[in-house]
Amino acid sequence: MEPIPLLRLILVFAAALVAGAVNSIAGGGTLILFPALVAIGVPPLVANATCTVSLWPGLVSALWGYRRRMAGTRRWAVGLAVPSALGGVVGAWLLLRTGATRFEAIAPWLVFAATVLFVSQRPIMRLVRGPGWAPSEEDAVAPSPSVTLLFYQFAVSVYGGYFGAGIGILMLAALGFMGFNNIHRMNGLKTWFGLCTNLIAAATLATSGLIAWPVAGAIAVGAIAGGYLGASVAQRVAQQSVRRAIAVIGIAAWVWLLLR
């Protein structure tokens, strides 16, 4: 691949700044960054691998921004870290051995289904628990994740290691049905699981020869700033507003993936 001019690297930095902020709120930063890289001439497969390798520093900064919201979630954070990491390895392995075309065909519907689940979580809970149930910002979860959720998290993380667009929304939907209600705590957990997936996948892809390293450097710097900024801003607004933003991002992600 030919060297990327400085002006294009600056544009990549700006896209990564926005992508890092979006990742910290709902996930889906790849949906901003991936087309930006393709637009400046990075081959799609290289763009996909470069996004995976370079976005994880932004997740670290976002996780730091959510650190106070993680109190009391240690068992969940530890329990789901293993399937997240294993899924990331499997997803990256699949990416190295297959093209992205087949998987991209089902990616829009995964994101759409996750968005619908996230939006409908509270109405469904009201239907299941009776008309007297009312949404609360307090969590009502089991002491540790179920076996079903462990398998779900592994499957989502395979997707994350392979392509990853909208992975955060898939995780948020699952956490909602497991009893988490505080969207800021959910975002903290989602960011941690995404980091476990992304970091292992990045380590797997780093020696693949698919990474555009100057581009990856610009993305990493922008993602770090955007991740912390997004986490800080999200926690200063009402939780319902954050939920609406996640729904909008999910629908936009579905439309973009479907059209491309």
C-alpha positions as CSV (number, residue, x, y, z in Angstrom):
1,M,0.0,0.0,0.0
2,E,1.3,3.5,-0.9
3,P,2.2,5.9,1.9
4,I,-0.7,8.0,3.3
5,P,-0.3,11.8,2.9
6,L,-0.3,13.8,6.1
7,L,-3.6,15.5,5.4
8,R,-5.3,12.1,5.1
9,L,-3.7,11.0,8.4
10,I,-5.2,14.2,10.0
11,L,-8.6,13.2,8.6
12,V,-8.1,9.7,10.0
13,F,-7.3,11.2,13.5
14,A,-10.6,13.2,13.3
15,A,-12.6,10.1,12.4
16,A,-10.9,8.2,15.2
17,L,-11.8,10.9,17.7
18,V,-15.5,10.6,16.8
19,A,-15.3,6.8,16.7
20,G,-13.6,6.6,20.1
21,A,-16.4,8.7,21.6
22,V,-19.1,6.6,19.9
23,N,-17.5,3.4,21.2
24,S,-17.5,4.6,24.7
25,I,-21.2,5.4,24.6
26,A,-22.7,2.6,22.6
27,G,-20.2,0.8,20.4
28,G,-20.2,1.2,16.6
29,G,-17.1,3.4,16.2
30,T,-16.0,1.0,13.5
31,L,-19.0,2.1,11.4
32,I,-17.4,5.6,11.3
33,L,-13.8,4.6,11.0
34,F,-14.0,1.7,8.5
35,P,-15.6,3.7,5.7
36,A,-13.3,6.6,6.4
37,L,-10.2,4.4,5.9
38,V,-11.7,2.9,2.7
39,A,-12.4,6.4,1.4
40,I,-8.8,7.4,1.7
41,G,-7.6,4.4,-0.2
42,V,-7.0,1.7,2.4
43,P,-8.1,-1.8,1.1
44,P,-11.2,-3.0,3.0
45,L,-9.5,-6.1,4.5
46,V,-6.5,-3.9,5.7
47,A,-8.9,-1.3,7.0
48,N,-10.8,-3.9,9.0
49,A,-7.6,-5.3,10.6
50,T,-6.2,-1.9,11.2
51,C,-9.4,-0.7,13.0
52,T,-9.2,-3.8,15.3
53,V,-5.5,-3.2,16.2
54,S,-5.7,0.5,16.7
55,L,-9.1,1.1,18.5
56,W,-8.3,-0.7,21.7
57,P,-6.3,2.2,23.3
58,G,-9.6,4.2,23.1
59,L,-11.4,1.5,25.0
60,V,-8.7,1.8,27.8
61,S,-9.3,5.6,28.1
62,A,-13.1,5.1,28.0
63,L,-12.9,2.4,30.7
64,W,-10.9,4.8,32.9
65,G,-13.8,7.3,32.4
66,Y,-16.3,4.7,33.7
67,R,-14.1,3.4,36.5
68,R,-16.4,4.7,39.3
69,R,-19.4,3.1,37.7
70,M,-17.8,-0.4,37.9
71,A,-18.2,-0.8,41.7
72,G,-19.8,-4.1,42.6
73,T,-19.4,-5.7,39.2
74,R,-16.1,-7.6,39.8
75,R,-17.7,-11.1,39.5
76,W,-19.3,-10.1,36.2
77,A,-16.2,-8.4,34.9
78,V,-14.0,-11.4,35.7
79,G,-16.5,-14.0,34.6
80,L,-17.2,-12.6,31.2
81,A,-13.6,-11.6,30.5
82,V,-12.6,-15.2,29.5
83,P,-15.2,-15.8,26.8
84,S,-14.6,-12.2,25.5
85,A,-10.9,-12.9,25.1
86,L,-11.4,-16.4,23.6
87,G,-14.0,-15.1,21.2
88,G,-11.6,-12.3,20.1
89,V,-8.9,-14.9,19.2
90,V,-11.4,-17.1,17.2
91,G,-12.7,-14.0,15.4
92,A,-9.3,-12.8,14.4
93,W,-8.3,-16.3,13.3
94,L,-11.3,-16.5,11.1
95,L,-10.5,-13.0,9.6
96,L,-7.0,-14.2,8.7
97,R,-8.4,-17.2,6.8
98,T,-11.5,-15.8,5.1
99,G,-12.6,-12.7,3.4
100,A,-15.1,-10.3,5.0
101,T,-17.8,-10.6,2.3
102,R,-19.8,-13.5,3.7
103,F,-19.8,-12.2,7.3
104,E,-20.7,-8.7,6.2
105,A,-23.9,-10.1,4.7
106,I,-25.3,-11.0,8.2
107,A,-23.6,-8.1,10.1
108,P,-26.5,-5.6,9.4
109,W,-29.1,-8.0,10.9
110,L,-27.0,-8.7,14.0
111,V,-26.8,-5.0,14.7
112,F,-30.5,-4.5,13.9
113,A,-31.6,-7.4,16.1
114,A,-29.4,-6.1,19.0
115,T,-30.9,-2.6,18.6
116,V,-34.4,-3.9,18.7
117,L,-33.6,-6.0,21.8
118,F,-32.1,-3.0,23.5
119,V,-35.0,-0.7,22.8
120,S,-37.6,-3.3,23.7
121,Q,-35.9,-4.6,26.8
122,R,-38.0,-2.5,29.2
123,P,-41.4,-3.2,27.5
124,I,-40.6,-6.9,27.5
125,M,-39.6,-6.9,31.2
126,R,-42.9,-5.1,31.9
127,L,-44.8,-7.8,30.0
128,V,-42.9,-10.7,31.8
129,R,-43.1,-9.2,35.3
130,G,-46.6,-7.8,35.1
131,P,-48.1,-4.3,34.6
132,G,-46.9,-3.1,38.0
133,W,-43.2,-3.3,37.0
134,A,-41.6,0.0,36.5
135,P,-38.1,0.7,35.1
136,S,-35.4,1.6,37.7
137,E,-31.9,2.8,37.4
138,E,-30.9,0.3,40.1
139,D,-29.6,-3.1,38.9
140,A,-31.3,-6.4,39.8
141,V,-28.9,-9.1,38.6
142,A,-27.8,-12.5,39.7
143,P,-24.5,-12.7,41.7
144,S,-22.7,-14.1,38.7
145,P,-23.4,-14.5,34.9
146,S,-25.3,-17.5,33.7
147,V,-23.9,-20.2,31.4
148,T,-26.2,-18.9,28.7
149,L,-24.7,-15.4,28.9
150,L,-21.2,-16.9,28.8
151,F,-21.9,-18.6,25.5
152,Y,-23.6,-15.5,24.2
153,Q,-20.6,-13.3,25.1
154,F,-18.3,-15.8,23.4
155,A,-20.3,-15.6,20.2
156,V,-20.5,-11.8,20.3
157,S,-16.8,-11.7,20.8
158,V,-16.1,-13.9,17.8
159,Y,-18.0,-11.3,15.8
160,G,-16.0,-8.6,17.4
161,G,-12.7,-10.2,16.6
162,Y,-13.8,-10.7,13.0
163,F,-15.5,-7.4,12.2
164,G,-17.0,-5.8,15.3
165,A,-19.3,-3.1,13.9
166,G,-22.1,-2.6,16.5
167,I,-20.6,-5.1,19.0
168,G,-21.3,-2.8,21.9
169,I,-25.0,-2.7,21.2
170,L,-25.1,-6.5,21.2
171,M,-23.4,-6.5,24.6
172,L,-25.7,-3.8,26.0
173,A,-28.8,-5.7,24.9
174,A,-27.6,-8.9,26.7
175,L,-26.8,-6.9,29.9
176,G,-30.2,-5.3,29.9
177,F,-31.9,-8.7,29.8
178,M,-29.7,-10.0,32.6
179,G,-31.1,-7.3,34.9
180,F,-28.7,-4.4,34.5
181,N,-30.6,-1.1,34.4
182,N,-28.0,1.6,35.1
183,I,-26.8,2.5,31.6
184,H,-23.5,4.0,32.8
185,R,-22.6,0.8,34.6
186,M,-23.7,-1.2,31.6
187,N,-21.4,1.0,29.4
188,G,-18.5,0.4,31.8
189,L,-19.0,-3.4,31.6
190,K,-19.5,-3.3,27.8
191,T,-16.3,-1.3,27.4
192,W,-14.3,-3.8,29.5
193,F,-15.6,-6.8,27.6
194,G,-14.9,-5.0,24.3
195,L,-11.3,-4.3,25.5
196,C,-10.8,-8.0,26.3
197,T,-12.1,-8.9,22.9
198,N,-10.2,-6.2,21.0
199,L,-6.9,-6.5,22.7
200,I,-6.5,-10.2,22.1
201,A,-7.7,-9.9,18.5
202,A,-5.3,-7.1,18.0
203,A,-2.4,-9.2,19.3
204,T,-3.4,-11.9,16.9
205,L,-3.6,-9.6,13.9
206,A,-0.5,-7.5,14.7
207,T,1.9,-9.8,12.9
208,S,-0.4,-10.6,10.0
209,G,1.0,-8.1,7.6
210,L,-2.4,-6.5,7.1
211,I,-1.9,-3.5,9.4
212,A,-1.3,0.0,8.0
213,W,0.9,1.2,10.9
214,P,1.0,5.0,10.2
215,V,-2.8,4.9,10.0
216,A,-3.0,2.8,13.1
217,G,-1.0,5.3,15.0
218,A,-3.2,8.2,14.0
219,I,-6.3,6.1,15.0
220,A,-4.9,5.2,18.4
221,V,-4.2,8.8,19.4
222,G,-7.7,10.0,18.2
223,A,-9.4,7.0,19.9
224,I,-7.8,7.7,23.2
225,A,-9.0,11.3,23.3
226,G,-12.4,10.4,22.0
227,G,-12.9,7.5,24.3
228,Y,-12.3,9.5,27.5
229,L,-14.3,12.4,26.2
230,G,-17.3,10.3,25.3
231,A,-17.3,8.5,28.6
232,S,-17.2,11.8,30.5
233,V,-19.9,13.5,28.5
234,A,-22.2,10.4,28.6
235,Q,-22.2,10.4,32.4
236,R,-23.2,14.0,32.7
237,V,-26.5,13.6,30.8
238,A,-29.7,11.8,31.8
239,Q,-29.6,8.0,31.4
240,Q,-32.7,8.1,29.2
241,S,-30.9,10.4,26.8
242,V,-28.0,8.0,26.6
243,R,-30.4,5.2,25.9
244,R,-32.0,7.2,23.0
245,A,-28.5,8.0,21.6
246,I,-27.7,4.3,21.7
247,A,-30.9,3.5,19.8
248,V,-30.1,6.1,17.2
249,I,-26.6,4.8,16.7
250,G,-27.9,1.3,16.4
251,I,-30.4,2.2,13.7
252,A,-27.8,4.3,11.8
253,A,-25.3,1.4,12.0
254,W,-27.9,-1.0,10.6
255,V,-28.8,1.3,7.7
256,W,-25.1,1.9,6.9
257,L,-24.2,-1.8,6.9
258,L,-27.3,-2.7,4.9
259,L,-26.6,-0.1,2.2
260,R,-22.9,-0.9,1.8
